[in-house]
Amino acid sequence: MRIHRLALAAAVVAGISGSAVVQAADLKIAHIIGRTGPMEPFATQASRGFKLGLEYATGGKMEVAGRKIVVLDKDDQLKPDNGKQLLQAAFKDEGVDIAVGPTSSAVALAMIQVARENKKILIIDQAAAENLTGNKGSRYVFRTGRNSDHDAYANAAVYAKPGNFIATLAPDYSFGREGIASFKQALKGSPAQLVEEVYAPANNADFTPQATKLFNALKDKPGRKIIWYIWAGAGNPLKIMDLDPKRYGIEVISGGGTVLPFMGAARPMVGNESATAYYFKCPKNAINDWMVKEHQKRYNSPPDFFTVNGFMTAQAIVEAVKKTNGKTDDTELLIKTLKGLAFDSPKGKVFFNKDNNQLMQVMYHFKYKLNPEMDNSPTKGVDLDCIREIPISEMKIPAMVLKD
């Protein structure tokens, strides 16, 4: 009888251990981004930020709810078909719990359908086209990076003033088209006037035709004349500076990101103002301090524009998995948990909008300046003077309800 009891006890213990093993299965996250091609620097920034964010959010343990975190790094090469195939394989063949990415808005559009079909969570960390959390979005898709509306409404807070005449330049694909549409909406009803929209291929080499059209639209205007551009691609829109817009009194302003290497070409914009989603000197909080310090120590550079996207994505995943007690196989529970989820980030308090699954976050009003101490940095002496934080409540960013 005693032997029987011991055997029974052993069987119970074995059953408990087996159950524990199942519950403690690795938390697999696929990070599908453009690791080759012209957007590789953005992808690298997000990848570094994601791993730093996982480390910070887990206190260095790299596990959550008893589950070891495993990141599967994948390269979509900025091709929509690649993104679809990689995401499908991640969900179907590799047992991935949550997917993150991509870098390109065009790839993101392709990947959204895969997330919907598989009823699994995709968190967009970089792609910024507004429609990804708008009319092309899905209840299975969340976004931690800022979107084109953030860029547009933050810049409208800077430039929607009397006497401002604005012409826009953007790449001719979803990010550019959506970004300008957002900016037009943000300026609607303001005293500023938008007088021309110009688009160019993302890999454009010669900006002379676009510059000519922009100059002609602005040169005879009686007030302040501004070319407001957003860009993501191999082309360099600052080549329009070679055609001397200053002879017409025209300013050129970047309305999108402030990626450090790109700032090296921004000397002609010194003194001009704009708004950005992130610059390492702007946020004043302990989490940003930690990220800046660790990034500098490990990579000999401060975190860049997209680093914070990866960091916040990692924080969001860890928080959601904690709150669901590791139950990532219950997609509906994950959706319910992520909607409205709020947490402290390198950008302060952020939260997911319950309607469109967009992470709402502050932006920063800045002015380009020179800083001799940064002459040997990627910015080649260009620095940003962080003027003020633009709060979420001031931007009045619209959101539609996602139904499928």
N, C-alpha and C positions, 0 to 999 in steps of 0.2 A: 504493500500500500504506500509506504514512504517513497519507494522508487517511482511509483506512478505519479505521486504528487510532485516530485522533483521534475519528472519529465513534463508534466503539465505546466509547471511554472516556467520551465525552460522554453516551452512552445509559446507561452504568452509573451515572454520577454522577446523571443525571436520575432513574433508578430508585431510587437511594438517597434522593435528596431527596424523591421522591414518598412513599416508605415513611416517611420521617421526618415528613412532614406528617400522614400518617394516625396515626402513633403520638402526635403532639403535638396531637391534636384536643382542643378545650376539654373540661375536666371540668365537666359540667353538674350542678348540684345544685338541686333544687326545694325551696324552704322554704315549706311549706303550713301556715299558722297562722291563728288568728282575729284578723285585723287590724282588724275592725270588731265592735262589740258589747261586752258588759260585760267580756270578758276581754282586750280590746285592750291594756291596760297590760302584761299578762303576755307577750303576743305581741311587743310592742315591746321589752321587756327581752330576750327570747330572740333577737330579730333583731339587736339591737345586740351582744349577747354573741357570737353566731355570727360576725359580721363581724370583731369584735376577735380572736376565737379563730383565725380563718383567717389574719389578719395576724400574730399571734404565732407560730403553728405554722409558717408559711412564711417567717419572718424578714422580713416586709414585702413579699415578692415576689408573693404571691397566685398562686402556681403550685406544682405538686407533680409530681414524676416527669416534668418537661418539659411539663406540661399547664397551661394557663391556667385558673384557677378562675372559673367564671361561676355566679352565684347567681340563680335565677329566683324572685322574691318573689311569693307567691300568697296570696289571702285566701279561706278557706273559709267565712267569716261564721258560724262555729260551727254549720254545718249539715252533718250526716253525708252527705247526697247530694252536696253541693258538694265535700266532701273526696274522695269516691270519684271524681267526675268529673274533678276537677283532677289527681288522682294518675294516673288512667288516661290522660288526655291527656299528662301529663308523660312517662310511660313510652312510650306508643305513638306520639305525634305529635311530641314535642319532643326525643326522644333523651336524656332525662335519665339520668344514670348512677346517682345515689343520691338518694333523697328524704328530707326531714327534716320533722318535725311530727307531730301537730298540737298545739293548745292544749287542746282538749276531749277527755276520755276517750270520750265518745259518738262523736265524729268519728273518733277513733283506731280504735274497734272497726270502723267501716265501712271504713277505709282498709287495715286489716290484710288483708282478703280480696283487695283489689286487688294488694297486694304479693305475696301467695301465688300468685295467678293468673298474674301476670307474671314470677314468679320473679326479682324484683328487690329490692334492699335498701331498707327503710324504717327510719330511725332516729327513734324517738320522743324528742322533747326536752323536752316539758312534761307531757303527759297522765300522770296518776299512778295511775290505777286498777290495783290489783294484778293483775287478770286479764289485762291487756295483755301481761304477760310470764308469765302463768300459763295457766289453762285456755282462754283466748281468744287466746293468743299464737301465734306462728309462728316457724319457724327462719329466716325471711327478715326478721324484725323484731327490732331491738335497741333498747334504751332507755338514754339517758344521764342523764336526770333521775332523781331519787329516785322511789320508788314508795310506795304507801300503807303497805307493810310497813315501809319505812324510818321513816316518820312514827310508825307504831304502836309498833314495837319500841324506838325511841329514847325515845318518851314513856313507855313502860312502864318503861324504865330510871329515869325520874324519879319515876313515880307508883305503881309496883307495891310499895306499902309497907303495913304493918299499919295499920288504922284509917282507911284511905282509902275513901270511898264515892263512886262516880263514875256520873254520868249523861251520856249523849252526845247531841250535836246535830249533824246533817249534812244536806246537800242530798239530795233524793230522786232521785238518779240514780246511775249506776255508780260515779263517784268517791266519793260519800258512802257508799253501801252497802258497797262494797269496803273503804273506809277503816275503817269501824266494825267490819266483820268481821275485819280485820287486827288492830285494837286489842283486840278480844275474845280473839283467839287469843294475842296477846302477853301478855295479863294472865292467861291460863289457868294455874292452879296457883300463882298469886301470892297474897299475903295481902290484896291490894286487892279490893274488891267492885264489880262493875258492876251497877247496879240498874235502869237504864232506858235505852232507845234511842228517840230522837225524830228524825223526819225532816220536812223542810219543802221546798216547791218552791224551786228555785234562785233564782227571782225574787221570793221571798216578801217582802211589805211589812210585814205585821203579825205579829209573833212572840209576841203575847199567849197564844194557845192553846198553843204549844209551851213557852213559859216556865212557864205554869201547871202543865203536866204534869211538867216537870222539877223545879219547886219542890216539888210534892207528893211526888215520889219521894224527895227528899233531906231535906226540912226536919226530919223526926223522927229522922234517923239519929244515932247517938251519937258518931261520930268526925268526921274532916275531910270536908267535903262539897264536891264538885267537879263543875262542869259542864265537860266536855271537848268542844270543838267543832272541826270542820274545815269549811271552806267554800270554794266556788268558784262564783260566780254573782253576779247583780245584787243579791240580798238582803243585808242587813247584820245578821248574827246578834247583834252587840253591842247591838242594840236591847233585848235582854232585860235589859241593865243599867238601862234606864229604869224597870223594874219592881222595882228594889231587891232583888236576891237577898241582899244583905248582911244584911237584916233576919232572914234565916234562917241566917246564918253560912255562906252558900254562896259559894264562889269560882268565877269564870269563867275558863277557861284555853283559849287557842288551841293546838290540837294540830297545826296544819299550818304554813302558810307565814308568814313575817314580811315581807310586802310593805310597803315603806316608807310609802306613803300610808295604808295601813290601820292602821299603827302609830299614826297620829295620833289614832285613836279608842281607843287602848289604855291611856289614863291610869288608868281604873278597875282595870286589871290590874297596875299598878306594885307590885312586891314579889313577884308570882307567878312561878313557874318553869315552863318548858316546854322543848321540844326543837325544833330547826329544821334544815333542810337547808343553809341558808346565811345568813349575815349578814356584811357586808363587813369587819367588825372581828374576826371570829373566826379565820379561817385565818391562820397565821403562816408564810408562805413567799414566795419571790421572784416566783412566777407570779401569785399573788393581788395582791401589791404592784403589779406591772405593770398588771394589769387595773384595779385601783382608781384608780391614777394616771391612766391613759389615759382611763378612763370619766369621771372628774372633769374632766379637761382638755377633753374633747370635748362632754360633755353637761351640764356644771356640776352634776353630782350623782354620788354613789357608785353602783357597780353594785348592782342590786336582786336580789331573790330568784331570778328566773328568768334573770338575765344569765349566771350561771355555767353553767346548763344549755346555753345556746347555745355558750358558750366551749368546754366540754368536748366537745360534739358536733363542733365544728370540729376540735379536736385529734384526736379519734378517727378522723375521716374522713381527715385528712392522714396520720396514722400508718399507717392501713390501706392507703392508696393508695401510700405509700412502699414498704411491705413487699411489695406485689403488683407493684411496678414499673409502676404505672399501668394494670394490666390489670383495669379495672372491668367489662369485658364478661364476665368469668369469675365469675359469682355464687358458685359453689361455692368458689372460691379466696378470695373476699372473706369468705364466711361462716367458712371455716376460719381466716382471718387475724384476724377480729374476735373470735371465741370465745377468751376468755382474754387478749385484748390488754390490756396494762397500760401506763400512762403517768403522768407527773407532771402534776398539774392544779392549779387554784387551791384545790382541796380536798385537796391532797397526792396520794399514790399511790392511783390508782383502777384497777379492772380489771373486765372483763366476766365475769360468771359463765358458765361453759361450758355449764351446763345450761339456763338460761332466758334468756340474752342480756341480763340486767340488769346495768347498771354498778353495781358495789358501791362504796360511798363512806361516809366518816365522816359523822356528824351532830354537832350542837352543843347542849349543855345550857346554857341561859341563864336569866337573871332580868330581868324588866322593871325599868327604873329611869328616873329623870328626869335630864336633862342640859340645863341652861340654854343651853349652847353650841349646842344643836340646836333652839332655840325657833323659828327661822326656816326650818327644814328641813321636808320633807314629813311628818316624824314628829311635828312640833309639840312638840318637847322630850322625846319618849319615846326612850329608848336601850335597848340590851341590854347587860347585863353577861355576857360570855362566860365561863361557869364552867369548862367542860371540853369536850374533844373526846371524843365517844362512838365508840370504835373499831368497825370492821366486825365483829371477832371477838366483841365483847360482845353484839351485837344478835341473833345466831343467826337470821337471816332465812331462812325456808324457800325452797326452789326446786324446781320440778318440771321434768322433762326435756321439751323441746319436740321433737316428732317430725315435724311437717309444715310 
